[in-house]
Amino acid sequence: MKRFLINLLKIFLLIAGFGYSLYYFMPWAEAGKFAMSVAHSQLESRGMRLNYSDVSGEDDGFTVHNLTLSGMVNLSFSSITLRPQILSSILSLAPVCNIEFKGGSIQLGQVMSFGDGGFLLTAGREILLENLRTNGDFSVNGYMTVNTGTMRIGRADARLDVPESFASNMGMLRNFLPLVQDGGRWYLRRN
């Protein structure tokens, strides 16, 4: 039994060493280009367009420059950095990635800045966006899930702050989003 445990420990250390090497010596720019080509084809099959100017490697991830996502809503970012979380991915048995962005804007009839921010993304049966935060005129703070089959919001609890010029449109968006007004503030809520 002792010999079995020692061999098991050696195998675990070998796998951990290989994983560590792979993660830290990964050609992140090439991995990012591959990930963006997969994302492009997946989004295109759902009727959305993804464009970007360049992908550069980081120490533990990659950055996509001048990204725009067009569909029912248009989103744009001056840069978005993705950092895969290997240990969290193994523990949750689903891909986990920390995402940070700069210069974000959204077009919902009018262009509104949501500035810089980020979130932790877990992609399982549903997409979970945790610690969602932005700091622009249009800001979001909270969490939400998205059903991968229907691409609709599942559970959500996030506070929305919108510019005064857009506040009158929030009532109309209730037809498409689980929006609730509470004490003069808007929330994205669904249990």
N, C-alpha and C positions, 0 to 999 in steps of 0.2 A: 504493500500500500504506500509506503514511504517513497519508493522508487517511482510509482505512478504519479504521486503529487509533485515530485521534483521534475519529472518530464513534462507534466502539465504546466508547471510554472515556467519552464524553459520555453515551451511553445507560446505561452502568453507573452513573455518578454520579447520573443522574436516578432510576434505579430505587432506588439506595441511599438517596438523599434522601427519596424517597417512602416507602420502608420505615421509615426512621428516624422520619419525621413520623407515620406511621400508628401505630407502636409507642408513641411518647411522648405522643401526643395522643389515644390510644384511650379511648373511654368505657368504662373497665374494669368498672364496675358492671353496665352493660347487657350487655357481653360475658360477664361471669360468670353473669348470669341466664340468658342464652341457653345457655351451656355446661352449666349445671346442669339446664335443661329437657331438653337432648339426653341427658345422662347419666341422668336420671330415666327417660326412655322406653326407653333401651337396657338399663338394669338391670332394669326392670320386665318386659321381654320375656324376661329370663333368670330370672325368678322371685324377684327381689330388690326390696326397698323402700328408697327413698332419701327422707329428709325433712331439712329444714333450715329455720331461722327467717328468715334474711336474707342478702343478698349485698351487700358494700360494695367499692368500688373502692380500689385501692392505686396507688402511683406506677407500678409495672410489673407489675401483676397484679390479683387480686381475692381477697377473703377471704369464706369461707362460714362462717356462725355456727350453732352448735348442730346440727351434722350428725350424722345417724344412718343407718347402713346395716344393714338387717335381711335375713337370709337364713338359711343354715345356721349362720352365725356372726353375732353382732350386734356392730357397731362403733359407737362414738360419739366425737365430738370437740367440745370447746367452740368451737374455731375451726380452720379449715384454710385456708392461704393458698397459692394457685397463682400461679406466675410463669413464663409461657411464655419459653422460651429460643430466640429467633428465629434467631440465627446457628447454634447447634447444630442446630436443626431443619432449616435449609437444608443444612448440611454432611452431616447423616445422612439426609436425604430422608425424615424421619419426625418427627412432633410430639414435642418434648422440653419438659418442664416441671419446674421445681423446686417441690417441695411441702413445706411446713412445717406442722406441726400442734401444737396445745396441748390439754391435758386429754383425752388419748385413753384409752379403755377398751375392753376386749373382754369379751364374755360367752360363755364356753365352759362352761356348767353353773353357773359362779360368775362374778361380775364381777371383773375384774382390771384394774388401772390400768397402762397402758404410757406414761403421762405425755406429755412433749413429745418431738418428734423431727422427722424428715423423710426425704426421699429424692429422687433424681432419676429421673423417669419418662420412658421413651422408648416410644412406642406405634407399633410397626411391625407385622410379621406376628405378633410376640409382644410382650407388654408386659414391659419390662425395668425392674426397680426396683433402682437402684444406690445405694450409700452409705446403705442402709436403717439407721436408728438410732432407738432409743427409750431413755428413761431411767427408766421406771417399774418396778414390781414384776415385771411381765411385760415383758421387754426382748428386742429383736431387733437384731442387728448383722450386716450382710452384704449379700448381693444375692440376687435370685431373678427368674425369668422366669415368666410366666403365658401359656399358650396361649390365644389369643383365641377359637378355635373351641370348645374343650372346657372352658375356664375352669379348667384344671388346672395345677399347678405343673410347669414344665419343668425347666430347670437351676436349681440353688440351692446356695448355700454361706453359711449364716447361723447364728450362735450364738444359742441361745434360753436365757434365764434366766427361770425360772418361780417363783412363790411355793411354799414348802414344802407348803402346803395343796393345791396342784394337781399337784405332782410325780408322784403316784401315777397320775394320769390320762394321763400322756404315753405310756405303753405302749399304751393303747387307741387313741390318736390315730395310732399307726403304721399302722393300717389305712387311714387316709385321707390321711396326709401322709408325705413321704419323710423321716422322722425317724430319726436315728442317735444312740445314746448312746456317748460317747467320754470316758473318764476322769471319769465322774460328771457331765459336762455334756451337754446336748442340742444337736444340730445339725440344721438343715434342709439336707439334702445330696442332690443328684442331678446327675449329669454329663450 
